[in-house]
Amino acid sequence: HFVMLPSEDEYSSVNFRFKLAQHYTDNGALPSVAFLVNGGVAAADGVLATVRLGWPIVIIKGSGGLADRIAQGKKDPSKCITDPMLTEIIQEGNLEFIELSEVDGGLCQQ
């Protein structure tokens, strides 16, 4: 499911979507999976909360932003050593990585 919110405040949008996911999974009692495509600064809060709940996260590498920073940090942890939030996400997260080229239907190759 996709939830689009008319908001200029990225933080409130991320927080609302996260609370909605918690509600529909009965606070994690039901199976869930999160997807991260790109992602800005505010997305890191949602990703960290997802990690702390133990939910798996599928990260689309090559989509830019936070997704690429996490993928880069997973490959070379020294690149995120100064960012405690990113370090926790990488060390504690149940993370799966998929290349953008595997899911974009060939759009990025044009």
N, C-alpha and C positions, 0 to 999 in steps of 0.2 A: 504494500500500500504506500502511496505517496501522500504527504500532507503538505500543502502549499499554504503559507500564511502571508497575508498582506501586511508586512511589517518592515520598517526600515532599520529596526534594531535587531541585529543578528543574534545577540545574546538571548533576548526574550523568545525569539523564534526557535532557537535550539533547545532552550529550556522547556518550552511548551511541547515540542515534539517528543522530548525525552519523557516528560511526565505522562504524555499520552501513551507512549510505549509501555511504561510501567503499569499504567491502568489496564491496558488490554492484555498484559501478560500476568496479571494478578501479582504485581511486584516481583516478577521473575519466577513465579511458580510454574508458568507455562513456558514451553520452549520458545525461544526467540533468537534472532540473529540480526546484527546491525551491519549496514553497509556504509563505507566511507568512500565517497567520490570527491576528490579535491578537498575542500574544507578550509575554512578560515580560522582565525584565532579563537573565535567563540566555539567552534566545533570541538576543540581540544577538551573543553569542559564536559561535553556530552560523551566523548570517546572515553575519557578517564572514568566517568561515572559508569559507563557500560563495562569497562574493564573491572571495576570494583564489584560489580554485580556478577561477574563471571560469565557474561554473555559473549558468545563468539562474535568476532568482527571480521567481515570480508573487506579488504582494502584494495581498491583499484589503483595499482601502480601505473604511473604515467598520466594520471588525471590532474596532477599538479597539487599545490597547496600542502595541507597537512598530510594527505595520503602519501605523497612522495617523501615528505620529511620522515614519516614513520618507516616507510620502506627503506630509505637510506640509513636510518638509525639502526634498523634491524640488521642490515648488511654490515654496517660499520658503527658499532656502539659509541666509538670515540667522537662521532659527529654530534651526539646529543648529550654528552656528559654534563654540559652546563645548564641543561633544561630539566629540572626534576620531574615535571609533569610528563614530558616526552619519555624520559627514562623509565618512569613507572609504567607507562603504557606499553613500552617495548618489552620490559622485563616481566611484567605480570599479565599482559594481555593474551587472550586466546585469539591470535591473529592468523588469518589466512590471506595470502596475497594472490591477486589475479592481475595479469597485464591488461592494460586498456585495450591493446590490439586484439586480445582474445574475446572481448565482449562488445566491441564497437561496430561490428558488422562491416568492417573495412572502411569506415568513414575517415579514420585518421590517416589512412594510407593514400588518400587522394591528394 
